[in-house]
Amino acid sequence: MDNKTERKTRGSLYPSEREIELYRKRFVEGANQRGKTGLLYQVDEENSQNIGTDSYYSYLAPVEVSYYLVQNPKPKLIQKLGWNVEDSSTKPMICYLTFKDSSGNNINPSEGAMLEVSYRYTNHEMKYKPEQFDILASVVDFDLNMFICNLVPHREQAKPVEELPTPSDPINENRWFDRKLIYPEEKD
């Protein structure tokens, strides 16, 4: 796509690539100044098992990211993102993540990624405790140059010890029952 066509599809007032990059760097700097940094474990590989809807993830090395955490988001924002819940007393925890980590590299907080945050757990001492959250969903906000993530507390998943049965290899087919195949006699 040539430069002239690109300008027509973006609009003349839309910021250039250089300006967007500058906005992203400023957002990282602003988030760093607020003192909210955590570790993002990005998904390296997803391994889906045929047990319900469970997926198991392997992660890349964690990177330091800046974030804003919103524990009580406004209902209008939740509706806009499509993260409505039936019970109005329960609201999702929302996190605004920058496009870049603290080293200036691009990040990808996809579904299944994990964010580790630290919080003060004593009133008078500066003691911090880490807590991990899974990213349930992630939306890109291009105008503000950030990711908006829906967080849920991280729970370790137990992996199955035995392989799952398949039609070609029914390993647990007769595990609990001693069953014999009986065929009706053929009639002449």
N, CA and C of each residue as an Amber inpcrd file, in Angstrom:
protein
   564
   0.8540000  -1.1580000   0.0000000   0.0000000   0.0000000   0.0000000
   0.9070000   1.2300000   0.0000000   0.6580000   2.1320000  -0.9220000
   1.4990000   3.3220000  -0.9760000   1.0820000   4.3240000   0.1040000
   1.9250000   5.3310000   0.3050000   1.7410000   6.2900000   1.3920000
   0.4470000   7.0910000   1.2410000   0.0820000   7.4450000   0.0000000
  -1.1140000   8.2390000  -0.2460000  -2.3830000   7.4360000   0.0890000
  -2.4170000   6.1630000  -0.3200000  -3.5580000   5.3010000  -0.0350000
  -3.6760000   5.0670000   1.4680000  -2.5270000   4.9040000   2.1200000
  -2.5320000   4.6700000   3.5590000  -3.1230000   5.8660000   4.3040000
  -2.7990000   7.0760000   3.9020000  -3.3340000   8.2740000   4.5340000
  -4.8460000   8.3550000   4.3760000  -5.3750000   7.9190000   3.2100000
  -6.8110000   7.9590000   2.9870000  -7.5420000   6.9730000   3.8940000
  -6.9740000   5.8050000   4.1160000  -7.6360000   4.8060000   4.9570000
  -7.5180000   5.1440000   6.4300000  -6.4680000   5.8560000   6.8370000
  -6.2870000   6.2250000   8.2430000  -6.9890000   7.5250000   8.5950000
  -7.1580000   8.3790000   7.6700000  -7.6790000   9.7050000   7.9670000
  -6.5270000  10.6760000   8.1280000  -6.7530000  11.9100000   7.7840000
  -5.6580000  12.8770000   7.7890000  -5.2670000  13.3060000   9.2060000
  -6.1700000  13.2050000  10.1790000  -5.8440000  13.6310000  11.5430000
  -5.3080000  12.4960000  12.4110000  -5.2850000  11.2770000  11.8740000
  -4.7770000  10.1430000  12.6360000  -3.2710000  10.2980000  12.8080000
  -2.7180000   9.9970000  13.9830000  -1.2810000  10.1900000  14.1950000
  -0.4340000   9.2730000  13.3050000   0.7510000   9.7560000  12.9940000
   1.6840000   8.9650000  12.1790000   2.2910000   7.8560000  13.0380000
   3.0140000   6.9500000  12.3880000   3.6790000   5.8510000  13.1090000
   4.6310000   6.4020000  14.1700000   5.3460000   7.4430000  13.8200000
   6.3040000   8.0610000  14.7460000   5.5770000   8.6510000  15.9670000
   4.4400000   9.2920000  15.7370000   3.6740000   9.8630000  16.8350000
   3.0710000   8.7750000  17.7300000   2.5910000   7.7160000  17.1260000
   2.0480000   6.6060000  17.9140000   3.1330000   6.0050000  18.7920000
   4.3040000   5.8180000  18.2220000   5.4280000   5.2760000  18.9900000
   5.7720000   6.1980000  20.1630000   5.7190000   7.5040000  19.9390000
   5.9830000   8.4810000  20.9910000   4.9050000   8.3960000  22.0790000
   3.6300000   8.2740000  21.6980000   2.5480000   8.1310000  22.6720000
   2.7490000   6.8770000  23.5240000   3.1530000   5.7960000  22.8900000
   3.3690000   4.5430000  23.6280000   4.5060000   4.6830000  24.6290000
   5.5830000   5.3270000  24.2140000   6.7060000   5.5340000  25.1330000
   6.2970000   6.4210000  26.3050000   5.4940000   7.4300000  26.0490000
   5.0270000   8.3150000  27.1240000   4.1100000   7.5720000  28.1000000
   3.2710000   6.6920000  27.5690000   2.3930000   5.9160000  28.4460000
   3.2110000   4.9820000  29.3320000   4.2550000   4.3520000  28.7660000
   5.1410000   3.4900000  29.5570000   5.7980000   4.3150000  30.6570000
   6.3030000   5.5000000  30.2990000   6.9560000   6.3540000  31.2770000
   5.9780000   6.7830000  32.3710000   4.7520000   7.1740000  31.9820000
   3.7530000   7.5760000  32.9660000   3.3760000   6.4400000  33.9040000
   3.2170000   5.2380000  33.3530000   2.8770000   4.0790000  34.1770000
   4.0330000   3.7190000  35.1030000   5.2730000   3.8800000  34.6310000
   6.4330000   3.6240000  35.4910000   6.4890000   4.6240000  36.6400000
   6.1380000   5.8850000  36.3780000   6.1630000   6.9120000  37.4060000
   5.1390000   6.6430000  38.5060000   4.0480000   6.0210000  38.1490000
   3.0120000   5.7020000  39.1460000   3.4450000   4.5510000  40.0420000
   4.5270000   3.8740000  39.6670000   5.0650000   2.8220000  40.5170000
   4.3970000   1.4780000  40.3970000   3.6060000   1.2420000  39.3700000
   2.9370000  -0.0460000  39.1970000   3.6680000  -0.8640000  38.1410000
   4.5030000  -1.7660000  38.5640000   5.1890000  -2.6570000  37.6270000
   4.9470000  -4.0930000  38.0750000   4.8890000  -4.9630000  37.1150000
   4.6810000  -6.3710000  37.3980000   5.4020000  -7.2150000  36.3700000
   5.2220000  -8.5210000  36.4860000   5.8440000  -9.4510000  35.5460000
   4.7640000 -10.0570000  34.6690000   4.9890000 -10.0250000  33.3640000
   4.0610000 -10.6170000  32.4050000   4.6820000 -11.8870000  31.8470000
   3.9670000 -12.9920000  32.0070000   4.3680000 -14.2750000  31.4380000
   3.5570000 -14.4600000  30.1620000   4.1760000 -14.2570000  29.0140000
   3.4750000 -14.3730000  27.7380000   3.4030000 -15.8380000  27.3150000
   2.3390000 -16.1860000  26.6200000   2.1330000 -17.5690000  26.1870000
   3.1310000 -17.9160000  25.0900000   3.8620000 -18.9980000  25.2980000
   4.7830000 -19.5030000  24.2880000   4.0780000 -20.5550000  23.4380000
   3.3570000 -21.4540000  24.1200000   2.6800000 -22.5340000  23.4110000
   1.4380000 -22.9430000  24.1870000   0.3620000 -23.2020000  23.4580000
  -0.8800000 -23.6640000  24.0690000  -1.0570000 -25.1230000  23.7350000
  -1.3400000 -25.9340000  24.7490000  -1.5550000 -27.3570000  24.5570000
  -2.9820000 -27.6630000  25.0040000  -3.8710000 -27.8550000  24.0570000
  -5.2720000 -28.1360000  24.3830000  -5.4640000 -29.6270000  24.5520000
  -6.0150000 -29.9820000  25.6750000  -6.3780000 -31.3750000  25.9330000
  -7.8700000 -31.5030000  25.6760000  -8.3200000 -32.6750000  25.4240000
  -9.7490000 -32.8940000  25.1830000 -10.4910000 -33.1890000  26.4820000
 -10.1830000 -32.4340000  27.5130000 -10.8820000 -32.5750000  28.7860000
 -11.7050000 -31.3150000  28.9490000 -12.9420000 -31.3590000  28.6060000
 -13.7670000 -30.1670000  28.7010000 -13.2050000 -29.0740000  27.8180000
 -12.8940000 -27.9520000  28.4170000 -12.3590000 -26.8270000  27.6520000
 -11.0000000 -26.3900000  28.1800000 -10.3200000 -27.2320000  28.9440000
  -9.0480000 -26.8500000  29.5490000  -7.9510000 -26.7370000  28.5100000
  -7.1270000 -25.7180000  28.6880000  -5.9230000 -25.5460000  27.8890000
  -4.7560000 -25.3820000  28.8460000  -3.6330000 -25.9330000  28.4830000
  -2.4340000 -25.8220000  29.2940000  -1.4300000 -24.9910000  28.5140000
  -0.7710000 -24.0670000  29.1990000   0.1180000 -23.1220000  28.5340000
   1.5420000 -23.2970000  29.0320000   2.4790000 -23.0970000  28.1110000
   3.8760000 -22.9310000  28.5130000   4.2100000 -21.4720000  28.2450000
   5.0330000 -20.8970000  29.1170000   5.2670000 -19.4550000  29.0890000
   6.6940000 -19.1220000  28.6940000   6.8390000 -17.9320000  28.1070000
   8.1540000 -17.3650000  27.8420000   8.7120000 -16.8220000  29.1520000
   9.9620000 -16.4150000  29.1340000  10.5570000 -15.7990000  30.3220000
   9.7750000 -14.5280000  30.6560000   9.5510000 -14.2520000  31.9440000
   8.7470000 -13.0800000  32.2950000   9.4530000 -11.7700000  31.9380000
   8.6430000 -10.7770000  31.5680000   9.1600000  -9.4380000  31.2750000
   8.4800000  -8.4530000  32.2160000   9.1930000  -7.3920000  32.5600000
   8.6410000  -6.3820000  33.4480000   7.7760000  -5.4200000  32.6510000
   6.5420000  -5.2110000  33.1160000   5.5940000  -4.3340000  32.4260000
   5.0190000  -3.3300000  33.4240000   4.5120000  -2.2460000  32.8700000
   3.8170000  -1.2380000  33.6780000   2.3260000  -1.4090000  33.4660000
   1.5490000  -1.1460000  34.4950000   0.1110000  -1.3680000  34.3900000
  -0.6480000  -0.4360000  35.3230000  -1.9310000  -0.3110000  35.0400000
  -2.9070000   0.3200000  35.9310000  -3.9670000  -0.7260000  36.2170000
  -4.2980000  -0.9030000  37.4660000  -5.2720000  -1.9040000  37.8570000
  -6.5640000  -1.2200000  38.2820000  -7.6900000  -1.6840000  37.7340000
  -9.0050000  -1.1320000  38.0820000  -9.8180000  -2.2690000  38.6900000
 -10.0140000  -2.2260000  40.0090000 -10.7310000  -3.3100000  40.6760000
 -12.2300000  -3.0990000  40.6800000 -12.6810000  -1.8840000  40.4540000
 -14.1140000  -1.6060000  40.4380000 -14.4540000  -0.8060000  39.1760000
 -14.4410000  -1.4490000  38.0000000 -14.6930000  -0.7100000  36.7610000
 -16.1500000  -0.2570000  36.6340000 -16.3400000   0.7770000  35.8570000
 -17.6830000   1.3050000  35.6370000 -18.4680000   0.3460000  34.7410000
 -19.7640000   0.2000000  34.9930000 -20.5890000  -0.7130000  34.1680000
 -20.5740000  -0.3580000  32.6840000 -20.4780000   0.9260000  32.3660000
 -20.4690000   1.3370000  30.9620000 -19.2430000   0.7870000  30.2380000
 -18.0780000   0.7910000  30.9110000 -16.8560000   0.2470000  30.3130000
 -16.9790000  -1.2620000  30.1110000 -17.5370000  -1.9470000  31.0930000
 -17.7000000  -3.4060000  30.9930000 -18.6190000  -3.7600000  29.8320000
 -19.7010000  -3.0080000  29.6670000 -20.6180000  -3.2530000  28.5530000
 -19.9550000  -2.9630000  27.2180000 -19.1760000  -1.8930000  27.1590000
 -18.4820000  -1.5270000  25.9160000 -17.5240000  -2.6290000  25.4710000
 -16.8520000  -3.2540000  26.4300000 -15.8980000  -4.3120000  26.1140000
 -16.5640000  -5.6690000  25.9160000 -17.8390000  -5.7830000  26.2570000
 -18.5410000  -7.0570000  26.0970000 -18.2250000  -8.0440000  27.1870000
 -17.8070000  -7.5640000  28.3490000 -17.4630000  -8.4420000  29.4680000
 -18.5400000  -8.3900000  30.5400000 -19.7930000  -8.3130000  30.1120000
 -20.9150000  -8.2380000  31.0440000 -21.0030000  -9.5320000  31.8350000
 -21.4510000  -9.4150000  33.0470000 -21.7310000 -10.5910000  33.8680000
 -23.1820000 -10.4920000  34.3070000 -23.8090000 -11.6370000  34.5020000
 -25.2290000 -11.6410000  34.8610000 -25.4630000 -11.0490000  36.2420000
 -24.5810000 -11.3540000  37.1730000 -24.7170000 -10.8380000  38.5310000
 -24.0870000  -9.4450000  38.5800000 -24.8930000  -8.4290000  38.8230000
 -24.3710000  -7.0570000  38.7980000 -23.4640000  -6.7550000  39.9780000
 -23.4940000  -7.5700000  41.0220000 -22.6070000  -7.3270000  42.1600000
 -21.1870000  -7.8150000  41.8880000 -21.0180000  -8.6840000  40.9040000
 -19.7020000  -9.1970000  40.5460000 -19.2040000  -8.4630000  39.3130000
 -18.0360000  -7.8510000  39.4330000 -17.4520000  -7.1360000  38.3030000
 -16.0740000  -7.7150000  38.0120000 -15.6670000  -7.7170000  36.7440000
 -14.3290000  -8.2150000  36.4290000 -13.2600000  -7.2290000  36.8990000
 -12.0600000  -7.7400000  37.1050000 -10.9240000  -6.8910000  37.4150000
 -10.2630000  -6.5250000  36.0860000 -10.0660000  -5.2560000  35.8480000
  -9.5290000  -4.7870000  34.5740000  -8.1400000  -4.2080000  34.7840000
  -7.2830000  -4.4660000  33.8270000  -5.9050000  -3.9840000  33.8800000
  -5.5790000  -3.2970000  32.5600000  -4.9960000  -2.1160000  32.6500000
  -4.5040000  -1.4080000  31.4690000  -3.0040000  -1.6760000  31.3740000
  -2.5870000  -2.3150000  30.2980000  -1.1690000  -2.6360000  30.0810000
  -0.6150000  -1.8040000  28.9430000   0.6270000  -1.4180000  29.0550000
   1.2860000  -0.6830000  27.9840000   1.6070000  -1.6190000  26.8260000
   1.8710000  -1.0670000  25.6480000   2.2210000  -1.8750000  24.4760000
   3.6410000  -2.4220000  24.5650000   4.4580000  -1.8240000  25.4200000
   5.8680000  -2.2040000  25.5010000   6.2290000  -2.5620000  26.9270000
   7.2230000  -3.4370000  27.0720000   7.7090000  -3.7400000  28.4060000
   8.6730000  -2.6440000  28.8580000   9.2620000  -2.8010000  30.0250000
  10.1390000  -1.7700000  30.5720000  11.4210000  -1.6020000  29.7630000
  11.7730000  -2.6000000  28.9530000  12.9640000  -2.5130000  28.1040000
  12.6620000  -1.9090000  26.7360000  11.3850000  -1.6220000  26.4620000
  11.0070000  -1.0260000  25.1780000  10.6260000  -2.0340000  24.1090000
  10.5110000  -3.3120000  24.4630000  10.1240000  -4.3510000  23.5030000
   8.6050000  -4.5140000  23.5020000   8.0520000  -4.8540000  22.3440000
   6.6070000  -5.0720000  22.2300000   6.1940000  -6.2920000  23.0400000
   4.9920000  -6.2410000  23.6050000   4.4670000  -7.3790000  24.3580000
   3.1790000  -7.8650000  23.7080000   2.7590000  -9.0840000  24.0850000
   1.5290000  -9.6600000  23.5520000   0.7700000 -10.3470000  24.6940000
  -0.0820000  -9.5950000  25.3990000  -0.8410000 -10.2030000  26.5080000
  -2.0840000 -10.9340000  26.0040000  -1.8930000 -12.0870000  25.4090000
  -3.0050000 -12.8440000  24.8310000  -3.7450000 -13.6240000  25.9180000
  -4.8480000 -14.2230000  25.5280000  -5.6020000 -15.0670000  26.4550000
  -4.6980000 -16.2010000  26.9390000  -4.6920000 -16.4190000  28.2380000
  -3.8540000 -17.4600000  28.8190000  -2.5650000 -16.9290000  29.4100000
  -2.1800000 -15.7040000  29.0600000  -0.9680000 -15.1210000  29.6470000
  -1.2180000 -14.8640000  31.1300000  -0.1390000 -14.6780000  31.8660000
  -0.2540000 -14.5030000  33.3080000   0.4550000 -13.2170000  33.7300000
  -0.1780000 -12.4410000  34.6010000   0.3900000 -11.2040000  35.1200000
   0.6060000 -11.3670000  36.6120000   1.8400000 -11.1080000  37.0560000
   2.1630000 -11.1890000  38.4780000   2.3230000  -9.7760000  39.0130000
   1.5200000  -9.4330000  40.0020000   1.5780000  -8.1130000  40.6180000
   1.9450000  -8.2850000  42.0940000   2.4690000  -7.2340000  42.6900000
   2.8050000  -7.2620000  44.1100000   1.9920000  -6.2020000  44.8270000
   1.5710000  -6.5090000  46.0210000   0.8170000  -5.5390000  46.8070000
   1.3030000  -5.5770000  48.2540000   1.1200000  -4.4550000  48.9330000
   1.4930000  -4.3600000  50.3380000   0.4630000  -5.0880000  51.1730000
   0.9200000  -5.9970000  52.0130000  -0.0330000  -6.7680000  52.8050000
   0.0330000  -6.4490000  54.2920000   0.8550000  -5.4790000  54.6830000
   0.8610000  -5.0260000  56.0730000   0.5940000  -3.5330000  56.0980000
   0.0490000  -3.0590000  57.1820000  -0.2960000  -1.6460000  57.2850000
   0.9130000  -0.7400000  57.4630000   1.8670000  -1.1510000  58.2700000
   2.9390000  -0.2330000  58.6560000   4.3040000  -0.6010000  58.0900000
   4.4550000  -1.8020000  57.5830000   5.7450000  -2.2120000  57.0520000
   5.6740000  -2.2750000  55.5290000   6.8050000  -2.0930000  54.9080000
   6.8710000  -2.1540000  53.4370000   7.1310000  -3.5940000  53.0000000
   6.2260000  -4.4800000  53.3130000   6.3420000  -5.8760000  52.9010000
   5.3590000  -6.1080000  51.7680000   5.8410000  -6.7410000  50.7110000
   5.0240000  -6.9720000  49.5270000   4.8350000  -8.4650000  49.3060000
   3.6950000  -8.7830000  48.7710000   3.3540000 -10.1730000  48.4830000
   2.9500000 -10.2760000  47.0160000   3.5190000 -11.2180000  46.2610000
   3.1270000 -11.3570000  44.8470000   1.8200000 -12.1380000  44.7080000
   1.0450000 -11.7540000  43.7130000  -0.1750000 -12.4760000  43.3820000
  -0.2540000 -12.5840000  41.8670000  -0.6910000 -13.7320000  41.3900000
  -0.7390000 -13.9750000  39.9490000  -2.1800000 -13.9690000  39.4590000
  -2.3590000 -13.4030000  38.2520000  -3.6560000 -13.3440000  37.5980000
  -3.5190000 -13.8730000  36.1840000  -4.5400000 -14.6020000  35.7310000
  -4.6010000 -15.0470000  34.3350000  -5.3340000 -13.9920000  33.5250000
  -4.8880000 -13.7960000  32.2950000  -5.5880000 -12.8840000  31.4000000
  -6.6610000 -13.6950000  30.6930000  -7.8990000 -13.3580000  31.0090000
  -9.0440000 -14.0750000  30.4530000  -9.3610000 -13.5810000  29.0470000
  -9.2370000 -12.2750000  28.8410000  -9.4890000 -11.6640000  27.5390000
  -8.6640000 -10.3970000  27.4440000  -8.3210000 -10.0310000  26.2210000
  -7.5030000  -8.8430000  25.9930000  -8.0500000  -8.0930000  24.7830000
  -8.1720000  -6.7760000  24.9210000  -8.6780000  -5.9140000  23.8530000
  -7.6250000  -4.8410000  23.6040000  -7.4110000  -4.4940000  22.3420000
  -6.4620000  -3.4490000  21.9900000  -7.2110000  -2.1360000  21.8450000
  -6.7530000  -1.1240000  22.5440000  -7.3090000   0.2190000  22.4130000
  -6.3050000   1.0400000  21.6150000  -6.5490000   1.1910000  20.3160000
  -5.5840000   1.8620000  19.4460000  -5.4660000   3.3490000  19.7420000
  -6.5600000   3.9940000  20.0910000  -6.5070000   5.4320000  20.3230000
  -5.6600000   5.7880000  21.5360000  -5.7480000   4.9890000  22.5860000
  -4.9650000   5.2800000  23.7840000  -3.6830000   4.4590000  23.8460000
  -3.4670000   3.6010000  22.8530000  -2.2240000   2.8410000  22.7410000
  -1.9410000   1.9430000  23.9400000  -2.9040000   1.1190000  24.2660000
  -2.7220000   0.1980000  25.3780000  -3.5850000  -1.0400000  25.1850000
  -3.3050000  -2.0470000  25.9980000  -4.1230000  -3.2490000  26.0650000
  -5.0410000  -3.1120000  27.2700000  -6.2840000  -3.5380000  27.1160000
  -7.2060000  -3.6100000  28.2450000  -7.4520000  -5.0950000  28.4770000
  -7.1170000  -5.5740000  29.6680000  -7.1710000  -7.0030000  29.9550000
  -8.1690000  -7.2980000  31.0670000  -8.8830000  -8.3920000  30.9220000
  -9.7950000  -8.9060000  31.9390000  -9.0200000  -9.9470000  32.7350000
  -8.8590000  -9.7230000  34.0380000  -8.0480000 -10.5960000  34.8800000
  -8.9030000 -11.4610000  35.7900000  -8.4330000 -12.6690000  36.0190000
  -9.0270000 -13.5740000  37.0060000  -7.8780000 -14.1550000  37.8230000
  -8.1110000 -14.4910000  39.0900000  -7.0300000 -15.0790000  39.9000000
  -6.4920000 -16.3580000  39.2550000  -5.1840000 -16.5220000  39.3220000
  -4.5290000 -17.6910000  38.7200000  -4.7530000 -18.9180000  39.5890000
  -5.1300000 -19.9950000  38.9600000  -5.2880000 -21.2840000  39.6350000
  -4.4570000 -22.3070000  38.8750000  -3.6370000 -23.0320000  39.6130000
  -2.8450000 -24.0890000  38.9860000  -3.7870000 -25.1900000  38.5160000
  -3.5290000 -25.7090000  37.3350000  -4.3480000 -26.7870000  36.7980000
  -3.5730000 -28.0900000  36.8890000  -4.2310000 -29.0920000  37.3830000
  -3.6230000 -30.4160000  37.4420000  -3.7310000 -31.0630000  36.0670000
  -2.6280000 -31.5840000  35.5960000  -2.6370000 -32.2630000  34.3050000
  -2.9800000 -33.7320000  34.5210000  -3.6600000 -34.3580000  33.5450000
  -4.0230000 -35.7650000  33.7170000  -2.7820000 -36.6520000  33.7630000
  -2.8190000 -37.6460000  34.6520000  -1.6880000 -38.5570000  34.7930000
  -1.6440000 -39.5310000  33.6270000  -2.8090000 -40.0140000  33.2420000
  -2.8830000 -40.9920000  32.1600000  -3.2860000 -40.3030000  30.8580000
  -2.9530000 -40.9530000  29.7780000  -3.3600000 -40.4360000  28.4790000
  -4.8690000 -40.5530000  28.3270000  -5.4090000 -39.7120000  27.5090000
  -6.8460000 -39.7450000  27.2670000  -7.1920000 -40.8220000  26.2550000
  -8.3140000 -41.4950000  26.4570000  -8.6940000 -42.5200000  25.4820000
  -9.1460000 -41.8940000  24.1680000  -8.8380000 -42.5710000  23.1190000
  -9.2880000 -42.1620000  21.7960000 -10.0260000 -43.3410000  21.1750000
 -10.8180000 -43.1090000  20.1300000 -11.5190000 -44.2460000  19.5110000
 -10.5650000 -45.3330000  19.0150000  -9.3710000 -44.9450000  18.5830000
  -8.4290000 -45.9570000  18.0950000  -7.6770000 -46.6430000  19.2360000
  -7.6180000 -45.9940000  20.4120000  -6.9060000 -46.5640000  21.5460000
  -7.7310000 -46.3520000  22.8200000  -8.7650000 -47.1560000  23.0330000
  -9.6150000 -46.9700000  24.2160000  -8.9660000 -47.5780000  25.4580000
  -7.9560000 -46.9310000  26.0240000  -7.1510000 -47.5250000  27.0940000
  -7.9370000 -47.8110000  28.3640000  -8.9580000 -47.0380000  28.6530000
  -9.7260000 -47.2580000  29.8770000 -11.0920000 -47.8840000  29.6060000
 -11.2710000 -48.4380000  28.4460000 -12.5850000 -48.9380000  28.0400000
 -13.1350000 -49.9670000  29.0240000 -12.3580000 -50.9660000  29.3950000
 -12.8450000 -52.0340000  30.2760000 -12.1230000 -52.0090000  31.6100000
 -11.8040000 -50.8540000  32.0680000 -11.0160000 -50.7530000  33.2950000
 -11.8030000 -51.2190000  34.5130000 -13.0710000 -50.8770000  34.6160000
 -13.8360000 -51.1900000  35.8060000 -14.7740000 -52.3860000  35.6200000
 -15.0140000 -52.7600000  34.3990000 -15.9410000 -53.8630000  34.1440000
 -15.2550000 -54.9380000  33.3230000 -15.5560000 -56.1760000  33.6630000
 -15.0930000 -57.2880000  32.8480000 -16.2560000 -57.6130000  31.9180000
 -16.1400000 -57.1360000  30.7080000 -17.2530000 -57.2380000  29.7750000
 -16.8670000 -58.1550000  28.6230000 -17.8080000 -58.9800000  28.2270000
 -17.5760000 -59.8610000  27.0940000 -18.5170000 -59.4560000  25.9750000
 -18.0370000 -59.5230000  24.7890000 -18.8760000 -59.2120000  23.6290000
 -19.6640000 -60.4580000  23.2480000 -20.9580000 -60.3370000  23.2220000
 -21.8100000 -61.4600000  22.8760000 -22.6120000 -61.0560000  21.6330000
 -22.5320000 -61.8730000  20.6130000 -23.2380000 -61.5790000  19.3720000
 -24.4260000 -62.5130000  19.2450000 -25.5380000 -62.0320000  18.7330000
 -26.6970000 -62.9300000  18.5340000 -26.3520000 -63.9500000  17.4440000
 -26.9200000 -65.0910000  17.6100000 -26.6670000 -66.1280000  16.6150000
 -27.3390000 -65.7530000  15.3070000 -26.6960000 -66.1010000  14.2540000
 -27.2780000 -65.7990000  12.9570000 -28.4220000 -66.7790000  12.6830000
 -29.5020000 -66.2650000  12.1610000 -30.6540000 -67.0960000  11.8340000
 -30.5430000 -67.5320000  10.3690000 -30.9170000 -68.7360000  10.1240000
 -30.8540000 -69.2410000   8.7440000 -31.9930000 -68.7650000   7.9290000
